Amino acid sequence: MIIKIFYAILSYLSGSVPYGYIFVKLKGHDIRKFGSGNIGATNVFRFDKKLGLLTAIFDVSKAFFPTFFALRLFSFDFASIVAFLTVLGHITSPFLKFRGGKGVACAFGAFLALIPFPIFIGAIVFFVMVILFRMVSVGSLTGCLAVFLTALFFEKYPLYFNIILFFTVLFIFWAHRSNIKRIIKGEERKITLK
């Protein structure tokens, strides 16, 4: 039990590491004062494409590996909790006064280790919606919703897992609350597909 508690704390801290903030800070800038002010890969990509890609890779990895090893060393039950904690850590990073990113890349990595098929469906929905609406936030939100619905209706996961997944998606929607307001007002930033 002590080992699991220690592992869970480390997983939360792993998710909390603000790579986007760190990478841009090494360039002498504060990503929180640029673009949308978010520390995630999308905003970092606006600042520097290479750093944005690097941020995406690290944000996915910091959640994938703790979850993957939890699944191998312990159980699916415990790995599900670990997956949630990494995403929670990313959104509520103690290294940035409990403010963080939107949690999408982190959730992708965490749940890729657990439920690859729903994640695959969510990724397809994400790319289709981004192409159609040219808004990463719309792709992210619909993609997350697609993962949850696929897991709920097309897979046979335990009830507790569906509850964990539901709260993960709920936290991601909460983190996107400013985006949702801008989407409703028609003011959300669009990307250029060139």
C-alpha positions as CSV (number, residue, x, y, z in Angstrom):
1,M,0.0,0.0,0.0
2,I,2.8,2.4,0.9
3,I,4.5,1.7,-2.4
4,K,1.3,2.5,-4.3
5,I,0.8,5.7,-2.4
6,F,4.4,6.8,-3.2
7,Y,3.9,5.8,-6.8
8,A,0.6,7.7,-7.0
9,I,2.3,10.9,-5.6
10,L,5.2,10.6,-8.1
11,S,2.7,10.1,-10.9
12,Y,0.9,13.3,-9.9
13,L,4.2,15.2,-9.8
14,S,5.2,13.7,-13.2
15,G,2.0,15.1,-14.7
16,S,2.7,18.4,-12.9
17,V,6.0,19.1,-14.7
18,P,5.2,22.1,-17.0
19,Y,7.4,21.3,-19.9
20,G,5.9,24.0,-22.2
21,Y,6.7,26.6,-19.6
22,I,10.2,25.2,-19.0
23,F,11.2,25.0,-22.7
24,V,10.1,28.5,-23.4
25,K,11.7,29.8,-20.2
26,L,15.0,28.4,-21.4
27,K,14.6,30.7,-24.4
28,G,14.2,33.6,-22.0
29,H,10.4,34.0,-22.3
30,D,7.3,33.3,-20.2
31,I,4.8,31.3,-22.3
32,R,2.1,32.5,-19.9
33,K,2.5,36.0,-21.4
34,F,2.3,34.9,-25.0
35,G,-0.8,34.1,-27.1
36,S,-3.5,32.4,-25.0
37,G,-1.2,32.3,-22.0
38,N,-1.5,28.5,-21.8
39,I,1.5,26.4,-21.1
40,G,0.3,23.5,-23.4
41,A,1.7,22.4,-26.7
42,T,-0.8,24.4,-28.9
43,N,0.3,27.8,-27.4
44,V,4.0,26.8,-27.4
45,F,3.6,25.8,-31.0
46,R,2.5,29.4,-31.8
47,F,5.6,30.6,-30.1
48,D,8.0,28.1,-31.7
49,K,7.0,25.1,-33.8
50,K,9.9,22.9,-32.7
51,L,9.3,23.7,-29.0
52,G,5.6,23.1,-29.5
53,L,6.3,19.6,-30.9
54,L,8.8,18.9,-28.1
55,T,6.2,20.0,-25.5
56,A,3.6,17.7,-27.1
57,I,5.9,14.7,-26.9
58,F,6.9,15.4,-23.3
59,D,3.3,16.0,-22.2
60,V,2.2,12.7,-23.7
61,S,5.2,10.8,-22.3
62,K,4.9,12.2,-18.7
63,A,1.5,10.6,-18.5
64,F,2.0,7.5,-20.7
65,F,5.0,6.0,-18.9
66,P,3.7,6.3,-15.3
67,T,0.4,4.7,-16.4
68,F,2.1,2.0,-18.6
69,F,4.4,0.9,-15.7
70,A,1.5,1.0,-13.2
71,L,-0.4,-1.3,-15.5
72,R,2.6,-3.7,-15.8
73,L,3.7,-3.5,-12.1
74,F,0.3,-3.3,-10.3
75,S,-3.1,-3.6,-11.9
76,F,-5.6,-2.0,-14.3
77,D,-7.4,-0.6,-11.3
78,F,-4.4,1.2,-10.0
79,A,-3.2,2.3,-13.4
80,S,-6.6,4.0,-14.0
81,I,-6.1,6.1,-10.9
82,V,-2.5,6.9,-12.0
83,A,-3.8,8.0,-15.4
84,F,-6.3,10.4,-13.7
85,L,-3.6,11.7,-11.3
86,T,-1.2,12.6,-14.2
87,V,-3.9,14.6,-15.9
88,L,-4.9,16.3,-12.7
89,G,-1.3,17.2,-12.1
90,H,-1.0,18.8,-15.5
91,I,-4.1,20.9,-15.0
92,T,-3.3,21.8,-11.4
93,S,0.5,22.0,-11.4
94,P,1.9,22.8,-7.9
95,F,5.0,24.2,-9.7
96,L,2.9,27.0,-11.2
97,K,0.7,27.8,-8.2
98,F,-1.7,25.0,-9.1
99,R,-2.3,26.4,-12.5
100,G,-1.4,24.4,-15.6
101,G,-2.4,23.3,-19.1
102,K,-5.6,22.0,-20.6
103,G,-4.7,18.3,-20.1
104,V,-5.5,16.9,-23.6
105,A,-2.0,15.7,-24.6
106,C,-1.5,14.4,-21.1
107,A,-4.8,12.5,-21.1
108,F,-3.9,11.1,-24.6
109,G,-0.7,9.7,-23.2
110,A,-2.2,8.4,-20.0
111,F,-5.2,6.6,-21.5
112,L,-3.3,5.4,-24.6
113,A,-1.6,3.0,-22.2
114,L,-5.0,1.7,-21.0
115,I,-7.6,2.0,-23.7
116,P,-5.9,2.3,-27.1
117,F,-9.0,1.8,-29.3
118,P,-11.2,4.6,-27.7
119,I,-8.1,6.8,-27.9
120,F,-7.7,6.0,-31.6
121,I,-11.3,7.0,-32.2
122,G,-10.8,10.1,-30.2
123,A,-7.7,11.0,-32.2
124,I,-9.6,10.6,-35.5
125,V,-12.4,12.8,-34.2
126,F,-9.9,15.4,-33.1
127,F,-8.2,15.7,-36.5
128,V,-11.5,15.7,-38.4
129,M,-13.0,18.5,-36.2
130,V,-9.8,20.6,-36.3
131,I,-9.8,20.3,-40.1
132,L,-13.5,21.2,-40.3
133,F,-13.6,24.1,-37.8
134,R,-9.9,25.1,-37.6
135,M,-10.0,25.3,-33.8
136,V,-7.8,23.0,-31.7
137,S,-10.1,23.5,-28.7
138,V,-13.1,22.1,-30.7
139,G,-11.1,19.1,-31.8
140,S,-9.8,18.6,-28.2
141,L,-13.2,18.7,-26.6
142,T,-15.0,16.6,-29.2
143,G,-12.1,14.1,-29.2
144,C,-12.3,13.7,-25.4
145,L,-16.0,13.2,-25.6
146,A,-15.6,10.6,-28.3
147,V,-13.1,8.7,-26.2
148,F,-15.5,8.6,-23.3
149,L,-18.5,7.6,-25.4
150,T,-16.6,4.9,-27.2
151,A,-15.3,3.5,-23.9
152,L,-18.8,3.7,-22.4
153,F,-20.9,2.2,-25.2
154,F,-18.5,0.1,-27.3
155,E,-16.1,-1.4,-24.7
156,K,-16.7,-3.3,-21.5
157,Y,-14.7,-1.5,-18.9
158,P,-15.6,-1.6,-15.2
159,L,-18.0,1.0,-13.8
160,Y,-15.3,2.6,-11.7
161,F,-13.1,3.1,-14.8
162,N,-15.9,4.8,-16.6
163,I,-16.4,7.1,-13.6
164,I,-12.7,7.9,-13.6
165,L,-12.7,8.6,-17.3
166,F,-15.8,10.8,-16.9
167,F,-14.2,12.9,-14.3
168,T,-11.0,13.2,-16.4
169,V,-13.1,14.5,-19.3
170,L,-15.0,16.8,-16.9
171,F,-11.7,18.3,-15.7
172,I,-10.5,18.8,-19.2
173,F,-13.8,20.6,-20.1
174,W,-13.3,22.7,-16.9
175,A,-9.8,23.6,-18.0
176,H,-11.3,24.7,-21.4
177,R,-14.0,26.9,-19.9
178,S,-12.5,30.1,-21.3
179,N,-12.2,28.4,-24.7
180,I,-15.9,27.3,-24.6
181,K,-17.0,30.9,-23.8
182,R,-15.0,32.1,-26.8
183,I,-16.4,29.4,-29.0
184,I,-20.0,30.3,-28.1
185,K,-19.2,34.0,-28.8
186,G,-17.5,33.1,-32.1
187,E,-14.2,34.6,-30.8
188,E,-12.1,31.5,-30.6
189,R,-8.7,31.6,-32.3
190,K,-8.5,29.6,-35.5
191,I,-5.5,28.0,-37.0
192,T,-4.3,28.1,-40.6
193,L,-4.1,24.8,-42.3
194,K,-1.2,25.4,-44.7
